[in-house]
Amino acid sequence: MEARAIQRHARQSPRKMRLVVDLIRGKNVTEAYAILKFNKKYAAKQIEKTLRSAVANAEQAALSANESLDIDQLVVTKAVINMGTPLKRFHAAAQGRGVPIRKRTSHVEIYVGTKETE
């Protein structure tokens, strides 16, 4: 059973969000929750919301398929941060000029699945 959740246009740069996502990739879901809860970066809150959504999607998929699902067995199989469309703004500069500012956004994509027994 695999499920995913996507959060689009999160207002933080992908570079900053990737630092947090690298901490939870491949971890158990309960361990990932603990890591995100005690991480003091703003990206941790955004990623935690997306992770909770992915777990809820896995629960709903198991319910609709009439299967049993243990949340403690779920693992973050894949976590990707892609760049979203930047917000383009201008800042006043000397002699009446405007200097462009790109406020970057991110797309957070998290996949959760059960651990394969080998």
N, C-alpha and C positions, 0 to 999 in steps of 0.2 A: 504494500500500500504506500503510495507516494502522493503528497499534496504540495501545493505551492501557494504563495501569497506574494503579491506585487504592490509596492507603494510607489507611486509616481510623483515626481516633482517635489521631493523632500527638500526643504530649503537649507541645505548644507552641501558643501563641496564634496565630490566623490572621494577625493584624496583623504579627507578627514574621516569619512564614513568607513573607508576600507580598513583603516587602522583597527576599528572596533569589530568589523565583520571577520577579520582574520583570527580574532580570538575565539570565535564560536564555531567556525567551520569544522565539521567532523565530530563535534561534541554531542553528548546526550542532551536532550531538550531540557531536562531539569537542571543540568549543569550549566547549560547556556543561559537559562533564566537567572541563575545565581551570578554568573559572570556579568551579565548586563545590568543586574540590579545594583551591584556595587561598583560599577564603572562610573566615573564622574563626568564623562564626556556627554555632550548633548546628543550625539549620534546614537548612544546606547538606548535612549528612550524611543527614538524612531524605529530602531531595529527591533527592539523588544515588542513594540506594537505589531510589527509585521510578522514576527515569529509567532506571537499569540494567534494571529489570524491564520497562519499556515497550519498550526496545530488544530484550530477549530475547523478548518477546511478538511483536514485528515479525519477528524471525528465524524463530520457530516458525510464524507465519502464512505466511511465504514458503515455508518448507519443506513445509508441508502443501498449499499451492497449487501446489507444484512450480515456483516462480518463483525467479529470481536476485535477491539483495538485497545491495547494497553499503552497509555501515554508515556509510561516510563521506558518503553522499548523504542520510542521514536528518537531518531538521530537527525541532526542537521546535515543532510547529504550534500547540499550545494547552496552556496550563498554568494550572490553576485551583486556588485554595485556598478551601475552604468551611469554615464553622464546624461542628465536631462537637458532640456533647453534652457540656456542661461537667460536671466532677466537682464535686459540691456538698459543701463541708466547712464546719465552724464553728470559729471562733476564740474563745477565752475573752475576755470583756471585763469591765469593771468591774461590780460589784454583782450578780454571778452571771448576767450576760447572755451570750448567744452572738451573735457577729457573723458573718453568712454570708460565705463565700469561694467564688468560682467559679473553679475551675482549668480554664482553657479548653483545648479540644482542636481539632484540625484534620483535615480530609479533603483529601489531596493527590491531584490528578488530572492526569496528564500524558499528552498525545497526541503521538506522533511519526509523521512521514510523510515520503515522498520529496518532493523539491523539484520543483515543476511547471515544465516548460520552456515559456516563452511566446514 
